[in-house]
């Protein structure tokens, strides 16, 4: 059974079954419930995801009420969850069985669904050992919500550790091996020198001729992880460079400072787009001094003459019962969200593969913000931009303190992705 | 990378050439500007084109067309109008500048160089063609091309310091900080206004590069180098050292010296650590140096400001030297601010008698409200010395809420719990600064739990605290706490003693006292004690204990107003948010 079919079947059964005949794991038991509202009644939206995650860790079956009050969570009343909510300032309600029955009726009649969450996904974050935790929106969100994760980097990926995880996150890594194309503009900066030194040493240690070759191999391992059923979530420049690395097998797309030879001037024509996850037919940036990779990114934040201003992006509405996956990924209490820059901020429509599902875009603009697709037996989700609460993030900026943004709709999208794999059966072929 | 010189050139060109636009062209030009302001760049470009169609050499229209096309990413369309404008006789400073920028945007190569060469041939000896060329290369991030253009310009113009600001920017961007410093000195010699740009560009230098930068600047014999070095030293965390460097390189002429000192003063104020003690001390030293080079009212004002800065820095001796020199606070006609400074400094030294004498001497020149405010401060100065009757007599006639607040605190030092409570309550929640109001609320919270009308031991402990004798204060509070039930002030006094120990850095004692204050029998105090204990444990790296303590506090006292703060501390203990 494909994952989507499984989700559809399981979720549909949950929503349609009368309360008294609900399977035990969906909460078919007497007694009160804990409802975690995710609309404006919630006092800390981000930590609420952590509550659901920790309940799953304890073996509690949680239902994700898609499109019901902003994507609320329903779980059987238990003292650990109540304690968790009290400690973290998470708003909860205690509906009785009668009210839960009415909620289920409402869900059945509307564009809503109840998706059972089965197990806490095992999460990996791809990051070099010296990465500052606050420079990655996902690790900040996971830390704030209290979701456990492990860090992996090139040695672990190359050694084949990825299949031991359910969910992998990538952030601003440059998989083309060009150090975000900062080399010429930030020459002499200590952090850049350290980055180059560390990556060069790692490429040598792993037996690759240069960093671009090593990063391409890592990208291919990540693609294989997805193909075998893994869940991939990427933000910022990891989205664009992962696909460029995958599509450039045998093509030199790296500047001379990265691999010793200049970029192939005909590289764009030689790319193997069939190997990429999301993009196709992109025009590559040929200048080694322009900190941009291609026309995949619509905003081009670091190319002053091409830079586009920030607007707002709008989340798409999906049919919860027919397309629960996309619905889960866009659960939010806000539908229009202020945009934010990253080295890759957005994804131009022109370069998207036809099978890509657009989850959010800026209406009228030639770019999208949040996209999703399948690859083999797994799925990937790309979210443009660096930090949803720091729209003009600069190198060296102070870390974002999420306790000041507990209702951040942008961060909610990240956390939707963390819980989304919990709705699926584990099928990784290790 | 910034392009200051390029921007300056463009503005100058607009200013100089704008006057050539004829009256007939005005409506279309004005329409273009309006459309630009509205963000309708395509329509603005059409308006400018219509002007150029009739007058190809109109500089304002050409520059407007450039402004409109760049954001549209249609710079290539500028080539033909720029060439036409040059052919029609537009000033080279406009026509060739646009052409150079356009070639740079659409594809730097032989055409770009040819445009520069043509322009240079028309204006031999002029830096402008090369500056535009270099600026375009910098804008593209192509530092190698920028460096090559600078070298060529210097050879052609026969001046080793030509395009020094541009050379400095390129050097700094490449991490060649010492070369950048040398170039910035050359740039400042050409135009002193570059001092600010130099400061901004050199300030972010990494710590390891700083000694070489300073050595290079100090080697410069003009004095500019040492002054820039001084300002950088101040910016890098040693404002007093920075002042000494600046002071050692001042021009002999007083007017110029004062100007340089004022520039340093301004740099100090813009420094991120402007409110820190060393910066205040350096401010005092700079103002003192200004006072020494000025006379009359200006000198007196500088001395008073210096006195205030020294007082803020805690250097009472220097502060007194300043207001003594200014004569402030002694003559009846001394301005109120001068009297206030003198009173502050003297009270800071514990000299309430001298402060009162100076205040009385200046009474006629001080507005009544200001006098009453200063009298309350002097009264509190007497109280801190333990001369409570004298303190009360100073404010005997003061029936304001501010006066009641001071009177309440004096009563507390006497151990008059009932009198202190009544006066502090009467002072209300809004009197004085926010910090004062908050401290008063905390005192009231403590006092209202104590049933006794009088508690001299508690008063003595508060007085010891005011005198700076923390050891005696803690001993006094703990001793008094031992005689009170936990919910009748005992726990609260231990909490207060713990906070004093925490402030003194005696962390084990603080921990012991917080634990002693955390008693179920004192539910109003226990959450605060647990929060303090949790924070202390976080700071000690005992995170597991901190988490346990804070979780207990949140779950046990879930209705406490301190729960949000405890959640914040819990997040810090778990590493869920960055430390503040």
Interface residues (C-beta under 8 A of the other chain):
Chain A: X83 X86 X87 X88 X89 X134 X143 X144 X145 X146 X184 X185 X187 X188 X189 X190 X287 X289 X290 X291 X304 X305 X306 X398 X399 X401 X402 X403
Chain B: X1 X70 X73 X75 X105 X139 X140 X141 X142 X143 X173 X174 X175 X176 X206 X551 X554 X555 X558 X563 X564 X567 X568 X570 X571 X574 X575 X576 X577 X578 X580
